[in-house]
């Protein structure tokens, strides 16, 4: 089953690449027919990837169940479910703690490391890892970044991630207005129309925290110490940055996506805390349709187009019914997508930092979320001190990450719904 699905996916992907290659060779854009075919092939690839991910999740669940059964029956067998690289890293990790050694653990970053929910948006620039007591590497960094993505809905939704080797201000040029053309009469003066250029400047705000681990935990071979630290570090940094990625002011912190998004729809009077009455024109689901329609087509049909809202807001949308009592929206969850479901064919990502439904609140956002860029400097620093809590026999770890973020296209890539004041 999985093999057949992979073949179908690879065929669809290959056909899509052929369309792009032919257009590139002929130095032209895709025709309308080719664009429709390409979109259809892209949808097929995404659908097949979702099915393959579900199959993988089922296989992983079966493996976990088998491991649990072995544990209940008194069989160790745990090593069979971890890779050789994982086991070797864990062995080195425990070894340096036991011996109180500061010798660095040498590991390497995988080439296919995922850093964003939107893979095509990733750009890498002179990526380097920390040295010294660092633990940055294949297994640990993969786990850490995954937890950061899970903790930040903006990252999971498809933000573009830049990796840089230094933290000086990084300027990203952008257009704020395009040139316009007009019919010119014979012998008439050709009008001048210059594009308006601007720039988004990314800094590097430092996020950090300490975590302490006892030597007993390090010596307990049954305890997944690496996974535990990766989870704690990823959640802590992901939650801190995730909140700023949505509502950050840009002063002493990253700029949030809602800070620079533009107004798409304002709810009519009576929708201060709700979407209004479903059976009333211009309320309920009509507001969501209007919000989606307010986003320009190139953004709305982007592979990274998605909805962003609180879980309670999504629950309100799920409860919208027509005059016969039938639910009007299907918000089915796509296994492995990381989203909370789909709305009007686009994934929905929930985040508790999104404003609740209240008077004047920006409770729902929609658009091309890959236009929100995240700048990360040198990955994540993870350093160790044996002396900091020597009197308590604890090993202290310090996690630091330098990150900034901003919406690079503020002309309408992402729009929001604002509730009425009353």
DRENTOR-804639 format. One record per atom (N, C-alpha, C, O): y, x negated, z. Coordinates in steps of 0.05 Angstrom, whole numbers, plus 32768, in hexadecimal, padded with zeros to 4 digits. Last residue first. Layout:
YXZ...
! end
This chain:
83AC8181818083A781998190839081A98185838881BE819083AA8156815F83B68152817983B0816A818C83B0816781A4836C814E813C83878159813F83908154815B8381814E816D834A810F8130834B812B813A83688134813C837A8123813D833F80EB80F5834F80ED810E8350810A81178356811C8107831280C280D4831A80DE80D9832880DE80F4831E80D381088321808980AA8317809680C2832180B380C4833480BB80B7830880598079831B806E8082830F807D809A82F7807C809F8306801C805982FB802B806E83108040807783278038807C8325800C802D83088008802C82FA8018804282E38021803D835C8010802A834C80298029832E8025802783208037802083777FE2803083837FF5801D8372800F801B837A8021800D83647FB7804C83707FCD805B837D7FE2804A838D7FF2805383337F8C804C833F7F9E8038834A7FB68048833B7FC8804F83227F72807983307F628065833D7F74804F83507F6B804283227F7C80BC831E7F8A80A3832F7F7D808D83477F7D808F83087F4780E4831E7F5780DB83167F6580C183047F5C80B382F67F18811882F07F2C810583087F3C80FD831B7F3F810C82D87EDE813682EF7EEF813082E77F03811B82D37EFF810D82B97EB3816682B77EC8815282D37ED5814E82E37ED7816182917E86818482AD7E89817B82AD7E9B816282A17E95814E826A7E8781BE826C7E8D81A282897E91819A82987E9F81A9823F7E6D81F0825A7E6F81E582597E7581C782497E6A81B9821B7E6B822B821B7E75820F82387E79820682477E87821381FB7E41825682157E4A824E82147E528230820C7E42821F81CE7E42828C81D27E41827081EE7E4D826981F67E61827581B27E2182C381C87E3182B981CC7E2C829B81CD7E168291817B7E2582EB81857E1982D3819B7E2B82C881967E4382C481757E1F833281797E2F831A81837E1E830381917E0A830781747E108368815D7E0A8357815D7E1C833E81497E27833581A07E15838681907E2D838481777E29837281687E3C836D81BA7DE5838281B27DEE839D81A07E06839C81937E0C83B081C77DE2834B81B27DD1835581A87DDB837181907DD9837681E67DFC832481DB7E0B833B81C37DFC834781AE7E07834C81F67DD0830482097DE4830B81FF7DF58324820F7DFA833681CE7DAC82F381DC7DA6830B81EE7DBD831581F47DBF832D81B97DB882C281A67DB882D881B57DB682F381A97DBC830881D27DDE828D81D97DCC82A381C57DCF82B981BF7DE582C281D47DE7824581C67DE8825F81D27DD5827381DB7DBF826D81EC7E13821181EA7DF9821E81E07DFD823B81E27E12824681F77E2A81D481E77E3181EB81E07E1781F981D07E0781EF82237E4481A4821D7E2D81B6820E7E3781CE82167E4A81DB82167E5F816582187E64818282117E4B819181FD7E3D818C82397E51812A82247E5F813782297E648154823F7E6D815B826B7E3A811A82547E298124823F7E39813282337E2E8145828F7E74812082917E57811E82787E49812A82727E4D814282967EAD80F982887EA1810F82887E82810B82817E7880F682B87EE580E682B87EC880E382AB7EBD80FC82B47EC2811382AC7F2080C382A97F1280DD82A77EF480D882977EEB80C882CD7F5480A182C27F3980A182C17F2E80BD82D47F3280CD82C57F90808282CB7F84809C82BD7F69809E82A57F68809C82AE7F9E805482CA7F93805282D47F8A806D82EA7F7F806F82807FB6805F827E7F998058829A7F8D8055829C7F748054828A7FEB8064828C7FDB807C82887FBD8077828C7FAD808982A980178041829A7FFF803B829D7FEB805282B17FDD805482A78054806882B180438053829F802B804F8288802A805982BE807880A082AC8076808982B88064807582D18064807082C0808D80E582CA807C80CF82B5807B80B9829D807E80BE82D680B8811882C380B3810382CF80A180EE82E680A580E582FF80BC813E82E380BD814782CE80B6813282B880B08139833780AE8153832A80A68139830C80A5813E8301808F8143835A80E38175834880CC8175833D80C78159833980DA8149837B810F817D838680F8816F837380E1816C837B80CC81608353812581B2836C812981A38377810F8197837C80FC81A6830F810F81A58325811681B6833E811981A6833F8111818E82D180F581A382E0810B819782F6811581AA82EF812181BE82D780AF81B482CB80C981B782DD80DE81A982F480D981A382D98073818B82E68088819C82D780A2819D82CA80AA818982A58043819082B48056817F82C0806C819182B3807581A38284802C81B582A0802481B582B1803681A382CA803781A68250803C81AC825F804981C2827C804181C3828C804E81D1823D8049816A82478035817C82578042819282698052818D821280548132821F805E814A82278046815C82188032815E8213805D80EE820F80498103821F8053811B82378059811981F2807B80B98204808080CF81FE806B80E581E7806980ED81EE8073807181E4806E808C81FA807380A18212806F809B81F580AA804381FD8090804C81F5808C806981F6809F807981EA80DE803481DD80C9802681E480AD802E81DA809A8023820480FD8059820E80FE803D820380E6802D821080DB801C81EA80D2808781FD80E98084820980E88069821680D5806181B180BA80AB81C380BB809381D380D4809381CC80E8809F81A7809280E681A080A780D381B280A580BB81C0809180B781B68067810281AD807E811281A680968100819F80AB810A819C802880E781B0803E80EA81A4805580FB818C805581018175800480DF81877FFE80F4819C801480F981AC8012810B814D800A80BA8168800780B0817C7FFE80C581917FF380BF811A801680CD81217FFA80C7813D7FF580BE81447FDE80BA8119805780B2810C804280C28114802680B98114802080A1814E807F80B28140806E809F8133805780AF8142804680B9815380C180CC815480A480D28143809580BD812D809D80B6817980F780B3815F80EA80B7816380CC80BA817380BF80AD819E812180B781A5810680C0818B80F680C6818880EB80DB81B681538090819D8145809781A58129809F81B1811A808F81E0818A80A081DD816E809981C1816480A281B7816B80B781DE81BF80B081E981B9809581E5819C808D81E68195807581AF81EA80CC81BD81D180CE81C681C880B281B681CA809F81B8823180CB81A9821980C281BB820080C481D3820180BF81D2825F80D781C6825080ED81B7823780E581AB822A80F681ED827880B081D2828280B581C4827380CC81AD827880D2821C825C80AB821D827780B68202828480BC8200829780CB8206821980BF8214822C80AE8213824880BA820A824B80D1821581E880F3820381FC80E58214820E80D3822B821380D8821381AA8113822281BC8102820F81CE80F281FC81C580E681F78185813081F681A18139820581B48127820481CD812C82038154811B81E8815E811781E6817C811F81D4818A81148236814E81308233815281138217815E810E8215817080FD822A81448166823A815B815E8237816281418235817A813A820F811381608201812B816A82108144816482038159815D823880F2814F822380F8813D821381118146820A81218135825480F28180826180FD8168824C81048153824D811A8147823080D781A0823780F381A782448101818F82418119818B823080A48189821880B48188821E80D1818E821180E28182826D80978162825D8098817B824480A98177824280B98165826D807881208275808C813382658089814D82528079814E826F806C80DC8270805F80F6827B8074810A8291807F8105824C806A809D825B807880B2825A806980CC8246805C80D28252804080628243804C80798257805A808B826F8057808982468014802D8255802B803682458039804C822D803E8049822D7FE9801782337FE7803382437FFF803D824D7FFE805482297FF37FE182107FF27FF082157FF1800E82037FF8801E825D80217FCE825480067FD5823980087FE48234801B7FF3827380517FC48258804D7FB9824E80317FBE823980297FB482A4804D7FDE829180627FE68275805E7FDC826280657FE982BF80257FC282B680217FDE82A180357FE7828E802D7FF482C6803C7F9082B980227F9282B0801C7FAE829B800F7FB282E0806F7F9F82C5806E7F9582B880527F9782A180507FA0830580717FDC8304806C7FBF82E780677FB782D7805B7FC6830080A6800A82FB8089800582F880857FE782E980947FDA830280DC800D831C80CD800F831980B0800A832D80A2800582CF80EF800F82DD80F17FF582F880E17FF6830280DB7FE182C480EA804582B580DA803282C380D9801782C380C4800982E88110805982EB80F4806082DC80E2804D82E780CD804482D4813F804282EF8136803B82F3811880428300810A803382A38142805C82A48140803F82BF8135803682C08125802482B78149809082A78131808A82A6812D806B82A88116806282D0817A808C82E08163809482D18149808D82DD8135808582A6819D808082BB8198806C82CB817F807282D381708060828881A380AF827F8190809B8293818A808582928175807882C181B980D282A481B280D2829D819D80BE82AA818880BC82F381D380A382EA81C980BD82CC81C380BC82BF81C680A7830081E98074831081D3807C830881C88098831681B780A382EE822C808682F48218807183068202807B83198207808A82C0823880B882DC823980B082E28224809C82DC820D80A0828D822F80CA8291824580B782AE824980AE82B4825B809F8293820780F18286820180D7828B821680C2828D821080AB82CE81F9811382B9820D810D82AD820980F282BB820880DE82D981B5812A82E181D0812482C981E2811F82B281DC812782C98186813C82CE8187811F82D581A4811782D781A980FF82ED8179817A82D58181816B82DB817E814D82F181738146831B817281948304816681A182EA816C819182D48165819A83418188817283498171818383308163818F8331814B8193834481B0814C832E819C814A83348184815B832C816D8154837081CF814D835881DA8159834081C88158832B81CF8162838D81BE810F839181C8812A837881D68135836C81E681278362819280E8837681A780EB837981AF8109836881A88119835B814B80E78350816580ED8366817980F0837C817380FA8369812180B28372812980CC8368814680D1836B815780C0834B80EC808D834E810980918357810E80AE834E810080C1835880B58089834C80C38073835180E18075835A80EE80628380807E8099837A809A809E836F80A78085837A80A680708361803D8096837680508090836D806D80948355807280948354800580C3834B801B80B18362802E80AC8374803080BC83667FE380E983727FE080CE83677FF580BA83707FF580A3834C7FF3811783687FEB811983757FEA80FE838D7FF180FB83187FFC810D83298014810E8347800C810F8358801C810983057FC8811083047FD680F683157FEE80F683217FF580E1832F7F9C813783197FAF8133831B7FBD811883307FBE810B833B7F57813983457F718131832E7F84812B831C7F7D811C832A7F30817583287F38815983357F53815383397F638165835F7F1D81A383447F27819E83437F2D818083577F30817383947F1281A983827F0681BC83667F0F81B983557F0981CA839D7F47818283AD7F368194839C7F2C81AB83947F3A81BD837B7F68816A83847F51815B83967F3F816A839D7F29816183647F94818483807F95817C83897F7F816A839D7F82815C83257FB4817883357F9C818083517F9E817583557FA7815E83007FDC816E831B7FE48177832D7FCC817F83427FD0818C82D47FC2815582DB7FDE814F82F87FE4815683077FEF814682CF7F8F816682CB7F94814A82D37FB0814182D77FB5812A82D17F94819D82E97F8B819082E77F90817282FB7F958165829B7FA381A682B17FB581AE82CB7FAE81A082DA7FBF8197827F7F768192827C7F91818682927FA4818D829B7FB3817C828A7F4D81B682977F4C819C82967F68818E82A97F708181826B7F6181E282877F5981E582967F5981CA82AC7F6581C882387F6A81CB82477F8081D782657F7981D982767F8A81D4822A7F3681BA822C7F4C81A7823C7F6381B2824C7F6F81A382297F1881E9823D7F1181D582417F2981C282577F2F81BA81FF7F36820482197F308211822E7F2B81FC82447F3781FD81D47F3681DF81E07F4F81E881FC7F4B81F3820E7F5A81EE81CA7EFE81D981D17F0F81C281DF7F2981CA81F37F3181BE81BC7EEF820D81D37EE381FF81DD7EF481E981F57EF981E5818F7F0E821781A67F10822881BF7F05821B81D57F11821C816C7EFE81ED81757F1A81F0818E7F1C820081A17F2B81F981667EC881F881717ED081DE817C7EED81E081917EF381D6814E7ECA822981687EBE822781767EC6820D818E7ECC820D811C7EE2821A812D7EEE822E814A7EE4822C815D7EF4822C81077EBF81F5810E7EDA81EC81217EE7820081337EF581F880FE7E93821781107E91820081197EAC81F681317EB081F180D97EA8823C80F37E9F824581077E9D822E811E7EA5823080AC7ED1824680B97EC9822D80D67EC1823380E87ED1822F807A7EBE827280947EC9827080A27EBF825780A47EA78253804C7EA3827A80497EBE826F80657ECB826A80667EE0825E80577E73829280507E728275804F7E8E826980517E91825180877E6282BB80757E7982B7806F7E7B829A80807E85828A80AE7E3D82BF80927E3482C3807E7E4A82BE80667E4482BD80DC7E5982BB80D67E4682A680B97E3D82A780AD7E36829380DB7E7782EA80D87E8582D180D07E7182BA80C07E7882A980E27E4D830E80C97E5C830F80C57E6B82F580AF7E6D82EA81157E3C830681007E2B82FC80E57E3982FC80D37E3382ED813F7E7282F181317E638305811C7E5182F881127E5782E3817C7E7482CD815F7E7982CD81527E6782E281597E4F82E481BA7E9382BF81AB7E8082CF818D7E8882CF81867EA082D281EF7E94829181D77EA1829A81C67E8C82A881C47E75829F82347EA0827F821F7E8F828B82077EA08293820A7EB7829A82597EAA8242824F7EB3825C823A7E9F826682317E8E8256828B7EB8820F82787EA8821D826F7EB58237827C7EC7824182B27EB381D482A47EC481E6828F7EB381F582837EA181E982EE7EA181B882D67E9681C582CB7EAB81D982D97EB381EB83057EAE817783077EB4819382EC7EAD81A082D77EB1819683227E94814583077E90815083097E95816E830E7E82817D83427EB3810C83417E9E812183257E9A812B83127E9D811C83547EC380CB833F7EC480E083427EAD80F383447E9680EA83837EE780A8837E7ECD80B6836A7ED280CC836E7EE280DE83897F01806983807F07808483787EEC809183697EDD808583C07F0A803C83AA7EFA804783A37F04806283B37F0F807183D87F217FFC83DA7F1D801883C37F0C802283B47F00801283FB7F347FC183E67F257FCE83EC7F227FEC84037F227FF584037F627F8E840D7F597FA983F67F4C7FB883E17F587FBC84097F537F4883FA7F5D7F5F84077F537F7984137F3E7F7984417F667F1F84317F517F2D84217F5E7F44842A7F707F5184577F7A7EE684497F877EFD84377F727F0A84207F6E7F0184897F857EB7847C7F727EC8846F7F817EE0847B7F937EEB84857FA47E76848E7FA37E92847D7F907EA384657F8B7E9D849C7F8F7E3984847F927E49848B7F907E6684977F7C7E6F84C87FB27E1284C57F9E7E2684AC7FA37E3784A87FB97E4184B57FC47DCE84BF7FCA7DE884BA7FB27DFB84A97FA17DF684A07FBF7D9D84B87FAF7DA184C47FB57DBD84DA7FAC7DC384807FFD7DA884847FE77D95849F7FDA7D9A84B47FE87D9B8477800B7DEE847E80127DD384827FF97DC184867FE37DCC844180067E19845A7FF87E11845F80007DF4844F7FFB7DE3842380277E4F842680257E32844180197E2B845680217E3684137FFD7E87841F80157E7B842080117E5D841F7FFB7E5383F27FE57EC383F87FE37EA684037FFE7E9C83FE80137EA883F97FC37F0183F67FDC7EF283FF7FD87ED584127FC87ED083D97F997F3183EB7F9D7F1B83E57FB77F0D83CE7FC17F0E83CE7FB07F7583C57FA57F5C83DB7FA97F4683ED7FB97F4983D67F9D7FB983DE7FAF7FA383D77FA17F8983DB7F897F8683BE7F797FD983C77F927FE583D17FA67FD183D47FBD7FD783897F4B7FD6839E7F597FC883A57F727FD783937F807FE1837F7F0F7FFE83787F2A7FF6838F7F367FE683A57F2C7FE783637ED3801B83767EE1800A836C7EFD800283547F02800083587EBF805A834A7ECC8044835E7EDB803483697EEF803D835D7E868081836C7E9A8072835B7EA5805B83507E95804B834E7E7180C083427E7480A583507E8B8097834E7EA280A083607E4280F083667E5B80E3835B7E5C80C683607E4980B783267E1B810583437E1D80FF83487E3880F083357E4380E582F17E11811582FE7E29811D831C7E2B811783297E3D812282B97DFE80EB82D07DF880FC82E07E11810182DD7E2580F282927E1180CA828B7DFA80DB82A27DF280EE829E7DE2810082837E5780C482937E4080BE828D7E2A80D282837E2F80E882697E8F80A682627E7A80B882737E6180B182727E58809A82797ED380A1827F7EB8809782777EA480AD827E7EA880C4825E7F11809182607EFC80A582657EE1809882567ED9808582707F548089826C7F3A807B82717F24809082857F24809E824D7F8B80A682647F7980A6825D7F5F809782467F55809A82257FB380AA82297FA4809182427F938090824B7F8D807A82137FC980D9821B7FDB80C382217FCD80A982217FD98094820D7FA080FD81F57FAD80F281FB7FBE80DA81EA7FC180C882437F96810882327F8280FC821A7F8E80EE82137F8880D882507FC7811F825F7FBE8107824F7FA980F9824E7FA880E082307FCB814C822A7FDD813582397FD4811C822F7FD8810682157F9B8172822E7FA1816482287FB2814B821C7FA8813881E27F95818481F67F9C819782117FA3818A82217FB0819781C47F85815881BD7F9F816481D37FA8817881D67FC0817B81DD7F54814E81E07F69813A81DA7F84814781E87F98814281CD7F39817C81E97F3D817781EE7F53816382007F63816681967F38817381A07F48818A81BE7F4C818781C87F61818F81957F158147818C7F31814581967F42815B819F7F59815681A87EE6815D81B97EF4814981B07F10814681C07F228142817D7ED9817F81997EDD818A81A97EED817681B77F00817E81537ED2815C81527EE78170816E7EEE817B81757F05817E81657EA7813D815E7EC08131815F7ED78145816A7EEC813F816A7E80816481827E8A8158817D7EA48149818D7EB6814981357E76817481487E80818781607E8C817981697EA28181811B7E65814381127E7C815281287E878164812E7E9F816381407E3B812E81337E50811F812C7E68812F81377E7E812A81777E2F815B81647E28814781567E40813C815E7E57814181967E148193819B7E23817A81867E1B816581847E04815F81997DFF81C3817F7E0981BC81817E1881A2816F7E28819B81BC7DC381DA81BA7DDC81CC819D7DE481C6818C7DD381C481CB7D9581F481B77DA6820181B37DC081F381A77DD281FE81DB7D7781B781DA7D7481D481C47D8581E081AD7D8481D781F97DA4818681E57D90818E81E57D8E81AC81EC7DA181BA81FE7DE0815D82067DCF817481F07DBB817B81D97DC0817681FC7DE0811581F37DE9813081FC7DD6814582017DBE814082237DF680DD82177DE180ED82107DEC8108821C7DFF811182337E0A809C82277E1280B5821C7DFA80C3820C7DEB80B882587E0A807082537DF3808082487DFA809B82537DF180AF82597E4C806B826B7E36806582657E1F8079826D7E218090823D7E85804C823A7E6F805F824C7E588057824D7E51803F82427ECA804B824C7EB2803F82497E9C805482517E9F806B82257F09803E82257EF1804E82317EDA803E82297ED58027821F7F398022823A7F31802B823C7F17803A82527F0F804181EA7F44801881FB7F39800282167F2F800B82227F1F7FFD81D97F59804D81D27F3E804381E37F34802D81EB7F1C802E81F17F79807E81F67F7B806181F17F5F805582047F4F805481EA7F6E80B281DA7F8480A881DD7F86808981CC7F93807D81E77F2780BB81F67F4080B781E37F5580AD81CF7F4F80A081C97EFB80BC81E07EFC80CE81F07F1580CB82047F1880D981897EE080B681997EF880B281B07EF880C681AC7EF480DE81737EA58097817D7EB180AF818F7EC980A981A17EC7809981587E888071815B7EA4806C81657EB38085815F7ECB808781547E54808481667E59806D816C7E77806981817E7F806081567E4980CA81487E5380B3815C7E59809D81727E6280A281687E0E80EB816F7E2980E481627E3180CA81637E2380B6813C7DE88116814C7DEB80FD81507E0880F7813F7E1980FC813D7DBF815181327DD5814181457DD88129815B7DCD812881347D958185813A7D958169812D7DAC815B81147DAD815981517D9581C2813A7DA181B481427DA3819781547DB28190816A7D5B81E4816E7D7381D381547D7C81C681427D6C81C081607D4A822781597D43820B815C7D5D81FA81517D71820181687D4F825B817E7D58824A81797D52822D818B7D54821C81377D65828A813F7D53827581567D5F826581577D78826281187D7A82B281357D7782B681417D6382A281537D5382A980E47D8782A980EA7D6A82AD81077D6482B2810F7D4D82B780E97DBE82A380D87DB382B880DF7D9682BF80E07D8D82D6810B7DC0827681137DCB828F81037DBF82A6810F7DB782BB80ED7DA9824E81067D9C825581117DA78270811E7D98827F80C17DCE824C80BD7DB2825380D77DA5825C80D77D96827080D57DFE823A80CC7DFD825680C97DE0825F80CE7DD9827680E17DED820580F57DF8821680ED7DF6823480FD7DED824580B07DDD81F080C57DC981F480DA7DD3820780E47DC4821880977E1081F1808C7DFA81FF80A07DE4820580A27DDA821B80B87E2E81CF80B57E3681EB80AA7E1F81FC80B37E1B821380AE7E12819F80C97E1381AA80C87E1A81C880D67E0E81D880777E1C819880807E01819B809C7E0081A880A17DEF81B980777E54819280697E4881A980727E2B81AE80757E2381C580957E5A8163809E7E66817C80917E588194809F7E5281A780757E3E813E80907E348144809A7E40815E80A77E32816E80487E5E813E80457E43814880607E37814F80647E29816280587EA1815480547E8C814080527E71814D80597E6E816480307ECF817980487EC0817680437EA98162802D7E9F81607FFF7EE5818280147EF68177802F7EE9817580437EF681707FDE7EC281997FD77ECA817E7FED7EDA81717FEE7EDD81597FED7EBC81CD7FF67EA881BA7FF17EB0819D7FFE7EA6818B7FD17EE381EA7FED7EE781E37FF77ED481CD80087EDC81BD7F9C7EDE81FB7FA27EE581DF7FBE7EE781D77FC47EED81C07F827EF2822F7F9C7EE6822B7FA67EEC820F7FB67EFF820B7F637F2B82497F627F1682357F7F7F0B82317F917F1B82307F607F57826A7F5E7F3D82767F5D7F2682627F557F10826A7F6A7F8882567F4D7F8082587F4A7F6482637F337F5A82657FA17F8682537F947F9882667F777F90826B7F6D7F9282817FA77F6282297FB17F5B82437FA47F6C82597F9D7F62826E7F917F7E81FF7F847F6582077F8D7F5D82237F7D7F5382347FB77FA781FC7F9B7FAD82037F8D7F94820C7F7D7F95821F7FE47F8A81EB7FE47F9882067FC87F9E820F7FC17F9B82267FD37F7A81B97FD97F6681CD7FD87F7281E97FCE7F6681FC7FCE7FAC81A07FB67F9C81A37FBB7F8681B97FA97F8181C980047FBB81A07FF07FCB81AF7FD77FBB81B47FCB7FBD81CA80197F94817F80227F95819B800E7FA581AC80087F9E81C27FFF7FA2814F7FFA7F88815B80027F8881787FF47F7C818980157FD581477FF87FD2814B7FF17FB881587FE07FB68169804A7FC7814080437FD8815780257FD6815D801D7FD5817480467FAA8111804F7F9C812980477FAC8142803F7FA1815680387FD380EE80257FBC80F2802C7FAD810C801A7FA5811B80667FF280F1804C7FFE80F980387FE780FF80297FE98112808B7FCE80DB808E7FD780F780747FE38101806D7FDE811880777FCB80A780767FB380B880797FBB80D6806C7FAF80E780817FFF809680657FF5809780637FDD80A980507FDA80B980B87FFD809980A9801080AA808C800780AD8080800880C280C37FD8807180CA7FD2808D80BC7FE480A080B37FDB80B680B37FF5804580A57FDD804C80AB7FD5806980997FCB807780D9801E804580BC8025804980AC800C8051809A800E806181088000803C81058010805480E88017805A80DF8016807180FD7FEB800A81007FD9802180FC7FE8803B80F07FDE804D80FF801A7FEC80E5800C7FEF80E67FF8800680D27FF48014813580267FF1812180397FFB8107802B7FFF80FA802F8014814D7FF97FD981537FFF7FF5813E801180018135800E801781387FFE7FA481327FE67FB481377FEB7FD281267FE47FE2814F802F7F958131802C7F97812A80157FA8811780167FB9818580227F95817B80367FA8815D80347FAB815380377FC281837FFE7F6A818B7FF47F85818280087F9A817880007FAF817680207F408164800B7F47816980007F6381577FFB7F7381A580407F40818B804C7F45817680377F4D8166803C7F6081CB80197F3481CD80277F4D81B280347F5481A980337F6B81B9800B7F0081BA7FF77F1581BB80047F3081AC7FFC7F4281C2803C7EE581A780317EE781A5801D7EFE8192801D7F0D81FA803E7EE981E980537EF581CC804A7EF981C0804F7F0D820780107ECD820F80127EE981FE80287EF781F580247F0E81F5801C7E9A81E880067EA881EE80087EC681DD80037ED7821880467E8E81FB804B7E8F81ED80367E9F81DB803B7EAF8248802A7E8F824480407EA1822680467EA4821D804B7EBA823B7FE27E8C82437FFC7E81823E80127E958230800E7EA982527FAC7EB4823D7FBF7EAD82497FD87EA0825E7FE17EA882807F7F7E9482777F8F7EAA82607FA17EA1825B7FA47E8982727F3F7E73827D7F5A7E7482747F687E8E82627F5E7E9C82587F117E5C82737F107E6782807F2B7E6882967F2F7E5E82247F0F7E4D82367F1A7E3982537F1B7E4382657F267E36820F7EFB7E7D820D7EEB7E6582217EF47E50822C7EE47E42821A7F277E9E82277F0D7EA482267EFC7E8B823A7EEF7E8581F97F4E7E8982167F537E8982257F387E8D823A7F347E8181C87F377E9281D07F3C7E7681EF7F407E7581FC7F367E6281C77F357ECA81C67F1C7EBA81D07F217E9E81E07F117E9481C77F6B7ED881DD7F5A7EE081DE7F417ECF81F47F387EC881957F7A7EC281AE7F877EBA81C67F767EC081D87F727EAF81737F597EDE81757F567EC1818F7F627EB7819C7F577EA681777F6D7F1281817F527F0C81857F4D7EEE81977F3F7EE6815D7F9D7F0A81797F9E7F1181867F827F0C819C7F817F0281297F8B7F0181377F9A7EEC81557F9B7EF181657F997EDE811E7F737F33811F7F637F1A812E7F717F04813E7F647EF6811E7FA07F5481317F8B7F5881357F7A7F3F814B7F727F3880F27FBC7F3F810D7FC87F3E81227FB37F4181377FB47F3480CA7F967F4A80CF7F9E7F2E80EB7FAA7F2C80FA7FA47F1980CB7F937F8180D17F7B7F7280D87F827F5580E97F757F4880BB7FC87F8E80D57FBE7F9680DE7FA67F8580F57FA57F7B80877FC97F78809B7FDB7F6E80B87FD27F7580CA7FD37F6480717FA07F9880727F9D7F7B80877FAF7F6F80967FA77F5D80757FB77FCB80847F9F7FC580867F9A7FA7809B7F917F9D80527FE37FC4806F7FE87FC9807F7FCF7FC380957FD07FB780227FC77FBF802C7FD87FA9804A7FDD7FAC80587FDD7F98801E7FB07FF1801F7F9F7FD9802B7FAE7FC2803B7FA47FB2801A7FDC801380327FCA801580357FB97FFC804B7FB57FF27FE87FEF800080008000800080197FEF8000802B7FF27FEF
! end
